[in-house]
Amino acid sequence: MKYAFTCLFLLSACDIPVPDSGCAKVTKEGNVIHVEYCDGGVAGSAGNPPVAGSGGAGVGGSSSAGTAGHDHTAGMSGGGVSGAGVGGSAGMGGMSSAGMGGAAGAHMHGGQPVVLPFPAPRAGRTDFVLVSAGNRVPQRDAGEIGAARTRCYASFFSFDDPIVYPGMPGLAHAHMFWGADKVDSNGVVAGAGGTCRGGAVNLSGYWAPALLDASGKALVPYVLDVYYKQSNYDLSPNSMSFVPPPKGLKILGGVMTGTKANPQSTRIMSWSCEGPDTSNGNGSSSGIPSGCTTPAMHVHFPYCWDGVNLDSPDHRTHVVYPSGGKCPSSNSVLIPAISFHVYYRNVGAGAHLSCDANATEGGYCGHGDEILNWDPTIMQSLVKNCVNAGLSCGSDLTGDGRSMDSFGGN
């Protein structure tokens, strides 16, 4: 059964409990957000003036059957039916809701409850941090697959997703961000610094669902490695030419609907158990390995681009995965195959992602998002002198005699 919920966009969109780990369709029309829920959703609406709504078996404390919701402070007047949330006050659209009260309460923005506050943010560099590579040059590795990569540290956590919920702050499940240190629901913010090697050389926004411990606290990853390669495995290497991905290109990798009963292909998203400095491109399991204190999540992004659009209505049609060893004719332009490799330390039992279907299924919804924003001359060099040349530039070489300087890590 489906329900419709419409509200005025006068408060933060985090005031709408959207189960985006399950089924919900969110659209924005002017200053009005429309949310259509599937099973267990909320029925109601808010107009101008607000229109009466009715409580449903909602998620996020919006009805008597709700669970952990957002701690609202003041809502709009309306004729909605009150729910029996815990410790909350007036919610959006006249619906009395709002879940776990108190400053330390769990917040739920469409995923698993998160205990706030988030870990402190970390600022990036606003200058270019490039040094001479000296006698170090790109090397031809055993696989002869051209590749460049960069290493980034986590910057901040938030409930924004500028690709899936653009212009709707606070609507997503909890995310951790790397790269640009200022990203809001509209994208990378002017004046941002970079937390990847090279500083402002790479102001791409990279993000993924937050990893939470058993109590719901967000865990800071040790490091993120981002690869730009000839091929992840889908296409034959050394038989194609890649173009530099343009500034502003938005790409999604993996899906947030993966579950233990219906896992994603491990060729797209997987986990492995290994030390924090070891790279493993494919991983071995669909969920977090049991008993592993140093898990790593691997997400492989599509790289068959339509050559025109920076985004598409479904955020996927403009960049797709190869099929049958080739790209479709509609997406015949190749950009480097990008992959995330997120490494953690000291992870205890019960860890799970903010988008998991429940807290007992750890990691099955793993996915990644990115808005690419490299300095064009550096990306051009990486593609020409590393990827298309069939050479490995390691984690810092730009292929033009320079190196993206490192950082201290977490």
N, C-alpha and C positions, 0 to 999 in steps of 0.2 A: 504494500500500500504506500502511496506517495502523499506527501503533504507539501503545501506551499507556504512560505513565510516571507513577507516583504517588509522592509523597514526603511525609515529615513536614515540617510547617512549623516546624522548630526553628531553622533558620538563616534568613537573608534569602532571599527568593524569587529573588534575583539569582543564587543558586547553581544555578538551573535554566536551561539555555540554551534559550530559546523563540524559534523563528524567526517572530516575529509579522509580519515583512514577507512571509512566505509563508503556510503553512497550519498553524494550531494552535488547539486548543480548550482553554481553561484554565478550570477551575472550582475553587472552594474549598468544602470540606465540613469545618466545624470547624477543626481545626488541620492538616488535610491538603489539599495541593494536588494536583489531578489535571490532567495535561497529556496531550492526545492530539495526536500529530503526524501529518502527512501524509508524503509522500515525503521520504526522507532524514532521518527522525526517529530517535528513540532508543527502544529497547525496554528495559523494566526496571521495577522497583518497589522500594519501601521500606516496610516495615511496622513494627510494634512488637512483637517485634524485627524488624529489617530482613529483607526477603525477597530471595532471590537474583534478580538481574536479568542481562540479557545485553546486550552492546554492539551498537549498530546503526550505520548510516551516518549518524551524527548531525551536528547543527550545534552549534558551540560547544565543541568539544574533548572531548565526552563519549564518543567512540569513536575508533578508529584513523583514521576518515575525517573527523574533526572539523577545524574551522578555529579561528579565534581564540575562546577561551573566557574565562570569568571566572577570575581568579587566586585559587583557593581556598586556605585555610590548613589547615583540618581538616575531615574529613568523618565521616559516621556509618559504623559498621562494618556489613558486610553481605557478601553473596556475589556481588556484581556482577562482571562481567568487566572487567578493566582495559582502558583504551584507550591509544592512543599519543599523548597530547597533548604539547604542547611546554612544558617548564619548569613544569609544574604540580605539585600535590600532591593529597592525597585529596579527592575531591569528595563531593557529596551522595548519599545512598542507597547507599553502598558502591561507587560507580562512580568509578574512578580517572580523573580528567579534568583539566581546567582548563588552559586554553590558554596564552597568552603570559605567561611568568613575568617577575618583576621589577616594581618600582614604576612604571616608565614603560611597561609593557606595554599592549597594546590590550585593551579590555574589550568583550565582546559580550553584550548582554542582549536577544537577539531581533532584532537588526538588523545594520547595518554596524559593524565594529570602531571603537571610539573610543579615541583616545589620551588618557590621563588625565595630570595632573589637569584638570578642567574650569576654564574661566575663573573668576576670583574672583566670588562672589555680590555683589549690591548691595542694600542695605537700602532699604525704602520708608518713607513717612511714616505714623506712627501717629495723627496728628491730622487733622482736617478742614482743608483748605487752600482756603477759599472767600473771595473778595474781591468788592467791588462791581463790577458791569459798567459802571458809569458811564452814558454815553449810548449804549453799544453794545446793540443789540437784535437779536433774530432777524430774518433777512431772507428774502424770498421769492426763491428762485433761479429760473433760467430753466426748469428742469425741473419746478418747483413740487412737488418731492418732499420731504416733511418728513423731516428727518434731524438727528441729533445724533451727535457722535463724541467720542472721547477719544484721547489720545496717551500711550503707555506706553513705558518703557524696560525692557530685559531685566533680570531679577533674578537668576536662578540656573538651573543645569542639573541634571538628575537622571535616574535610570532609573525613576522612578515614573510611574504613570498612575492617578489615583484614580477614574476613570470605568471604564476597560476592565479594570483589575486592582485593584479596591478591596481594601484590606487586605493586599495582596501586594507589599511594598516591593521595588524593584529589578528587577521582572519585565519592564519595557518596554524598547523601544529608547530611546536618549538623547533627552530633551526639553529644550527651553528654555521658561522660564516668565516670564510678565509678570503685572502686577497684584499680587495678594497675594504677599508675599515669603516666606511660610512655607506651603508646601503639601506634604503627604506623601501616602502611598498611601491615606489615609482622607479627604483633602480639605483645605480651608483650615484652618490651625491657629489656635487662639485666640491673640490677641495679635499677629497678623500686621499688618504695615504695607502700604501700597499704593504701587506704582511708577507709577501712572497719574496724570494731572492730577487734582487734588483730594485726593490722599493717601488717607486712610481713608474718604473718600466712596465709593470704589469698591474693595472688597476682593475682587473677582471673581478667580478663578484662570483665567488664559488660558495655554494651552500648545500647542506644535506640535513636530514633529520637529526635532531640531537640524540645522543646516547644517554640514557637515564639509568641511574643505579636503582636498586630495589625499592628505595624510598621515594624515587621520583626526582632526585637531584641530577642536574645536568653534569656530565663528565667532560672535561676538557681533553680533546685528543692530543696525543704527543706531537704529531706532525701530519701534514698532508703532502703527498707527492702527486703532482699532476703531469701526466705524460701526454705528449703530442707525437704520434707515431704514423708510420706508413699504413699500418693495418693492425687491428687488434687480433685478428685471426680469420675474419670473414672473407677477405679478398687476398688474392695472390700478391705477395710483395714484389717490389722492383718491376712492376709492369704498369705503373700508373704515375700520373703527375698530380700533385696536390697544390691547391691555392691557399694563400693565407686567409684565415677566417677574418671577416671584416669586423670592425669595432661595432659593438652593439648586438652582435648575433646572439640569440638566446637559444639554449639547447637543454632538453631534459634527457636524463639517462635513467633507465629502470622505471619501476612503477611503485606507488605507495600502497597498492592494493594487494601486494604479495602476502600470503599467509602460509602457515605450516601445511595446511591441507591443499593449497594451491600456490606452490612456490614459484618464484621467477626462475628463468633459465640461469644457470650459473655462468653461462657465457656472457651474460649481461650484468648480473649482480651476484656477488658471492662473498663469503667470509673465509678467512684462514687464521690459523694460530701460529704466531711467529714473533720474533724479536722486533723491536720498533725500528730498527735500521735495515730490515730485510725487505726487499721488494718481491712481491709475488703477484703477477698480473692476473691470474685466474682464480686463485683461492681454491676452496675445496667443498664448501657446504653452503646451503641456502640460508642458514641461520647462524647465530653466534655459536661457535663450537663449545660444547659443554665442558666446564672446568677450565676454560682458557682464561688466563689473566692478561694476556697480551693479544687480543683479537685485532684483526685488520679487515676493514670493509673495502671491497673493490667494486667500482661501478664503471661500466664501459658505455660510452656515449655513441649515438649514431653519427655518421659522418658523410652521408650522401645528401648534399645540399641542393636545393632547387636553383641556386645561383643568383637569386633575386631578393628574397624576403628575409628579413631579420627575425621574424616571428610569424606565426600563423594562428588562426582562431583556436585550434586545439593545442597549440604550442609544440606540435610534433610533425605535422605534415611537411613543413619546410625543410626539416632535416630528419632523415629516416635511416634505419639500419639496412645494410645490404641483405639481399635475399638470393639464395641460389648462387652465391659467389659473385654477384654483380649488383650494381645500383640500378634502380628503375630509371627509365628514360625521363621521367618527370623530375628526378633528383640525381642528375648525372655529374654534377660538379663535386669533386672530392676535396674536402678539407681534412687536415690531419685527424686521425682517430684519437680522441681525448679519453683519458681514463683517470678516475680518482682512486687513490689508495690511502685510506685513512687509518692511522696506527694509534693504538691505545696502550696504556700501561695501567697496571693495578686495578683491573676490572673484576669486581666480585660477582658472586652468583646473583641471578635475578635481573641482570642488566637487560635493557630492551630499548628499542627506538621509540621516539615520541609518536610515530605513526603506526606502530604495531597494533594489530587487531585487539590484543590484550597484553597485559604485562607478563604473561607466561610464555609468550612467543617472542623470543629475542631476535630481532634483526631481519625478519622476513620481508619487511616493507622497505628495505634499503633502496635509496635512489639518490640522485644528485641533480642539481640545477646550476646553470652558469650563464652569466652575461659576459661575453668576451670583450676585453678592453685593454689590449696590449698597445704599447707604442708601435706604430705601424712599421717603422724601420727595423725594429728588433724582431717582430714577428716575421717580416719578409726574410730576414737573414736566417732565422730558425728553419723556415720552410725550405729555402733555397740551399743552404749549406749543411743542413742536418737531415731533415726529412727526405727531400727529393734526392739528396746526394747519397742516400743509403748509409749515412754515418751516424754514430751515436755521439751526441754532444753532452752526455752526462746530465747532471742536475744544475749546471751553471753556465756552460759555454754557449755563447750566442752564435758561434760559427764565423765571426768576423774578426777574430783576434782578441775578443773581450770576454769577460766573465761577469755574470751577475753575482755580486758579492753576497755572502751568506749572512745569516742572523744567528742569534743565540739559541733558538728553539724554545720549547716550553719546559 
